[in-house]
């Protein structure tokens, strides 16, 4: 079982940037697909981005494409989400997630991940 802990959330003005990090425990981190999701009050958990074990493949939700970048460091057991040009609608609790599978259909959902962090709040002011 892999354990995940997010950090880096906070308050930022629209147009600004934030970098979220997720630290993972476990010796097989490099074999996991890692993902980021977000959940705003009253809304369902929404897929943001995923990156596979080899670092060579990443997938993004249309709403964040060209603004967010997911990356991972297998030597440090970390995955990051660089968020630029932030908008008020990006405000949510952001969750790190992990699973051993990769969704080759790219119709990502929470069902694709079996391990989750506790979340970190991101608030974008207008």
N, C-alpha and C positions, 0 to 999 in steps of 0.2 A: 504494500500500500504506500502511496506517495502522499506526503503532506505538503500543503501549499500555504504561503503567507504573503499577502500583498502589502505594498507600501507605495508612498509617493502621491497619494491623492491630496486634494486641497481645493482652495478657492482661487480662481483665476478669472481675469476679465476676458470678454469675447475677443477673439483674435490672438489670444495668448497660447502658450504651450505648457504641457506637463509631461512628465515621464513617469510612468508606473513601472514598478518592478515586482516580480514574484519570485520568492525564494522557495526552492523545492528540496525536500529531504528524500533520501533514498538513493541507492547506488546505481539504479538503472534509469536515471533521469533522461539520458540521451536516447533512450528507446521510446519515449513518450511523445505523442502529439500534444502540443500545448495550445491553449486557446484563451481568449479574453471574451468575456460577456459583460453586459451591463443591464441594470434594471432600474428604471425610474419609478417613482411612486405611482401605484395604480396600474402599472404596465407589466407585461410579461418580460421575462428575461430574454434579452436580445443578443444574438451573435454579433461579435465585433470583428475578430480576426483569429486565424489559426496558423500554426507553423508546424511542419512535420519534423521528424527526428533528425533528418539529415541537413536541416537548415536550407535546403535547396528549393523548398516549396512553401509558399505562404498564400493564404486566401483571405480576402477582406469583404466585409459587408459593403454594399454600394454606398451607404450613407457615410462611410469613413474613408473610402478609397481615395488615395492621393493626399490625404491629410494625416492618417495614422500609419505607423510602421511597427510591425511586430518583429522582434529579434530574439535570439536565444544564445546563451553562452553555456555550452555543455560542460565545460571545465569548471564553471562556477555554480552550476545547477540553478541558473536563473533565466527567466524570460522577461522581456521588457515590452512596453507599449509606449512608443513616442507619439504624442498627440499634439498636432499643430493646427493652427487656424481654428481654434476651438469655438464652438457655438453654444448658446444657452441650451439648445436641445441635446447637447452632449452630456448635460448634467445627469448623473445617475450614480448608483453604487456599481463599481467595476469589480468583476470577479475573475480570478485566474482559475483555469481548469486544465485537467490532464486526463489522457486516456491512451491506451496502447494502439488504438485503431486510427486510421485516416479515412475520412469520408470522401471517396473518390467521386461521388456525385456532386460534392460541394453544396449540398443543401443542408448546411450546418444548423444544428439545434442543440439545446441542452441535453438531449437524449444521447448525444455522441460522446459525452464526457462523464466519467464515473467519479472523479475526484475534484473537489472544489475548495477554494480558499474562503475566508470569511468576508472578503470584500473590502474595498476602500472607496470612500466618498469623493466624487469629483463634482464640483459646483462651478458653473461658468456664469458669471454675471454679465448682464447686458449693458 
